């Protein structure tokens, strides 16, 4: 099969070159088919334009409602936070020792019993 030719003479095409051309053609055809199928999948053919408009309006209303619900929930949380006044720090009694200051020269020291 090493000498596969389409025609005889100078226009002969060897087997490896033929496979290369055939593979390239197949790749081009496959890529064109893929592009065409993607393009056709993305095209929306509206059978009823009013239905599409209604669906868009419905989605817009849903989004507005969700935003309102979120804002109301946040307001409730803020009100609850305002009602929960932080408790004052407990007063801890401080025990003071009966110490007296004693001055010796230029030094002040405390003497505690």
C-alpha positions as CSV (number, residue, x, y, z in Angstrom):
1,X,0.0,0.0,0.0
2,X,3.1,2.2,0.1
3,X,2.6,3.1,-3.5
4,X,-1.2,4.2,-3.4
5,X,-1.8,6.7,-6.2
6,X,-4.9,8.6,-7.4
7,X,-3.5,8.9,-10.9
8,X,-0.2,8.0,-12.7
9,X,2.6,10.3,-13.6
10,X,3.7,13.5,-11.9
11,X,0.4,14.1,-10.1
12,X,0.9,11.1,-8.0
13,X,-0.1,11.4,-4.3
14,X,1.6,9.0,-1.8
15,X,-0.3,7.2,0.9
16,X,1.0,9.3,3.9
17,X,0.2,12.6,2.2
18,X,-3.2,11.4,1.2
19,X,-4.0,10.5,4.9
20,X,-2.8,13.9,6.0
21,X,-5.0,15.7,3.5
22,X,-8.0,13.4,4.4
23,X,-7.4,14.0,8.2
24,X,-7.2,17.7,7.7
25,X,-10.4,17.7,5.7
26,X,-12.2,15.6,8.3
27,X,-11.1,18.0,11.1
28,X,-12.3,21.0,9.1
29,X,-15.6,19.3,8.5
30,X,-16.0,18.4,12.1
31,X,-15.2,21.9,13.3
32,X,-17.6,23.4,10.9
33,X,-20.3,21.0,12.0
34,X,-19.6,21.8,15.6
35,X,-19.8,25.6,15.0
36,X,-23.0,25.2,13.1
37,X,-24.6,23.0,15.8
38,X,-23.6,25.4,18.5
39,X,-25.0,28.3,16.6
40,X,-28.2,26.6,16.0
41,X,-28.5,25.6,19.7
42,X,-28.0,29.3,20.8
43,X,-30.7,30.6,18.4
44,X,-34.0,31.1,20.2
45,X,-36.9,31.1,17.9
46,X,-39.7,32.8,19.8
47,X,-43.0,31.3,18.9
48,X,-44.8,33.8,21.0
49,X,-43.0,37.0,21.8
50,X,-45.5,37.9,24.4
51,X,-44.7,34.8,26.3
52,X,-41.0,35.7,26.4
53,X,-41.7,39.2,27.6
54,X,-44.0,37.9,30.3
55,X,-41.3,35.5,31.5
56,X,-38.8,38.3,31.7
57,X,-41.3,40.5,33.6
58,X,-42.0,37.6,36.0
59,X,-38.3,37.1,36.6
60,X,-37.9,40.8,37.3
61,X,-40.8,40.7,39.8
62,X,-39.2,37.7,41.5
63,X,-35.9,39.5,41.9
64,X,-37.6,42.6,43.3
65,X,-39.6,40.4,45.8
66,X,-36.4,38.7,46.9
67,X,-34.6,42.0,47.4
68,X,-37.6,43.3,49.5
69,X,-37.6,40.2,51.6
70,X,-33.9,40.4,52.2
71,X,-34.2,44.1,53.2
72,X,-37.0,43.3,55.6
73,X,-35.1,40.5,57.2
74,X,-32.1,42.8,57.6
75,X,-34.4,45.4,59.3
76,X,-35.7,42.8,61.7
77,X,-32.1,41.8,62.6
78,X,-31.2,45.4,63.2
79,X,-34.2,45.9,65.5
80,X,-33.3,42.8,67.4
81,X,-29.8,44.1,67.8
82,X,-31.0,47.4,69.1
83,X,-33.3,45.7,71.7
84,X,-30.4,43.6,73.0
85,X,-28.7,46.3,75.0
86,X,-25.4,45.1,76.2
87,X,-25.2,44.3,79.9
88,X,-23.2,46.7,82.0
89,X,-19.9,45.4,83.3
90,X,-20.3,44.0,86.7
91,X,-18.8,46.0,89.5
92,X,-16.1,44.1,91.2
93,X,-15.1,45.5,94.6
94,X,-11.5,46.5,94.8
95,X,-9.9,45.6,98.1
96,X,-7.6,48.5,99.2
97,X,-4.9,47.7,101.6
98,X,-4.1,50.0,104.4
99,X,-0.7,51.1,103.2
100,X,1.1,54.2,104.2
101,X,3.7,56.0,102.3
102,X,7.1,56.4,103.9
103,X,9.6,58.9,102.6
104,X,13.3,58.1,103.2
105,X,15.5,60.7,101.6
106,X,14.4,61.0,98.0
107,X,12.7,57.6,97.9
108,X,9.0,57.1,98.5
109,X,8.0,53.6,99.6
110,X,4.8,52.0,100.7
111,X,4.6,50.1,103.9
112,X,1.7,47.7,104.2
113,X,0.9,45.8,107.4
